[in-house]
Structures are given as C-alpha cells and as structure tokens.
Amino acid sequence: MRADEFHRLHESGCFVIPNPFDIGSARLLAGLGFKAIASSSAGFAWSIGRRDNDVSLDEVLGHLRAVAGSVAIPVNADFEDGFAIEPADVAVNVIAAAATGIAGLSIEDSTGDAGRPLLDRTLGAERIAAARAAIDASGTRVLLTARSEGFIVGRPDLAETIDRLAAYADAGADCLFAPGLRTREDIAALVKAVAPKPVNVLVGTDFITVAELAGLGVRRISVGGALARAAWTGFLAAAREIAGQGTFEALGRAISTPDMNKLFDASGRHRRYT
C-alpha cells in the first residue's frame, strides 16, 4: 500500500518529493528514482491555462486520480485550503481526495485576503482535526500535512508559525510545513520546536542543498511550482526567440524526439532513467 510506504519515508532520513504538473512529468520523475512525488497547485493550474488557486475541486480531484494512477510510487496532494472554510466541509472534500489513490495531502491556513491573510488559529486547528478524522474514517492511511502560510502571505513571524504548526500537530497532522522559510536558522528552529514531527521544507531556488537540509533535521523537501516554472522558462525562451528574432537556436538545444520517446516507452514507464 503506497500510503504505508509514504509513512515509512517520514520515519527517518531525508527525501526529496519533487512536484510534477501532469502525467508525463510525473512518470519521468518516478523514472528518475524519486521515492515519492507531490502535486503542485500552481503547476497544474498553469498546465491548463489558469492562475494558481483558480482551479475547481472537481478539476483537482481529476488531476489527482490521473497522476496517482500513472505511477507506482506515493503521490502527495497539494490540496490547497481543502476547498472549503468550515471544518465539516473540509472533511467531506478530504474524503473525496483520499479516494483518488493519493498517499498524502496537505491543508493550508491561508485565506486569500490580503487584509487577513491567515485563518484564525483555532479554526485552522479545527480544520486539521476534521481532516484527520475524515482520513481515519476512510481507512486509507493518507498522510496529513498541515501548512502554515505566514511566510508567503506577508506575515513572516517565526514564533507565530511555530505556534500554529504545534497546534496543528496536536490536532492530528502527521507532517508540518511552513513554505517560505529561507534561512538555516529559521529552519533549524522549526525542526527543533516541533520534534519529533517531520518537517517539509520548500525549495524554489538555489539557496540551500539537500545535504544541508538533511543536516538541519529536515525530513522532506518539496519544490512546489519550481519544476513547472523551469519547464515554462525553456518554452518561453524558445518561443520568444522564434517570435522576436526568427531564429531557432533554442530548439537546437532541446532533447531529441527519439530520446523523449524512449522515456515514455509504455513497457518501461516505471523504470529508472539515467
């Protein structure tokens, strides 16, 4: 059972859980030997021509079913805010997500309101408790990650973030995540404060290494929409060169069609690629 394997990955060591944006990128990441992957709300939204957080619950559930069904490794779902505010509604949506074949999911506490960017702490904990109860009732053993978004919504207060994540741990979260942490001191402080709960750190640029994060006690590393941005960067550079200069130099640096076809050989979709 992939959920059982996902729980085992969180018990010791440090692993990278990269974020694909569609079935093809999911299969390639699995083929590269990653032990688990995670969806990206931004990456998926951009792949269907939307802004991040502008995708419906049904669209996300369909995406999760497609990605989880395309690989043999655990898939974690970026489940945004649970697509609801009230705990009972979050629980209903979590049950629907757990039925897609995912091995884990995250729930965040941001509101989308610049004037009040974070949910009330008590409500945030109640939402995590509701998600925990829903997962337990489903029997799926989906791993629950609680996210506190202060560092990416304009409220970068480490003490408040730690307090919120501690409350979410008490409410039943298996893993804790504060996207936006960028200093080694902040990361180390969070890991120490919530131990022994595993901590996920988001790396969207080259400010640190896997070895350094492992040394700080981080258990899980994700990249969010960064791989999608990297893909779009190459696409836009080539397209802008064609549109603006009428030249095709970027295309000459692209991977060949035969090599791409080898990666997507149906008979070897789950093997490792080097």
Secondary structure, 3 states (H helix, E strand, C coil): CHHHHHHHHCCCCCEEECCCCCHHHHHHHHHCCCCCEECCHHHHHHHCCCCCCCCCHHHHHHHHHHHHCCCCCCEEEECCCCCCCCHHHHHHHHHHHHCCCCCEEEECCECCCCCCCECCHHHHHHHHHHHHHHHHHHCCCCEEEEECCHHHCCCCCHHHHHHHHHHHHHCCCCEEECCCCCCHHHHHHHHHHHCCCCEEEECCCCCCCHHHHHHCCCCEEECCCHHHHHHHHHHHHHHHHHHHHCCCHHHHCCCCHHHHHHHCCHHHCCCCCC
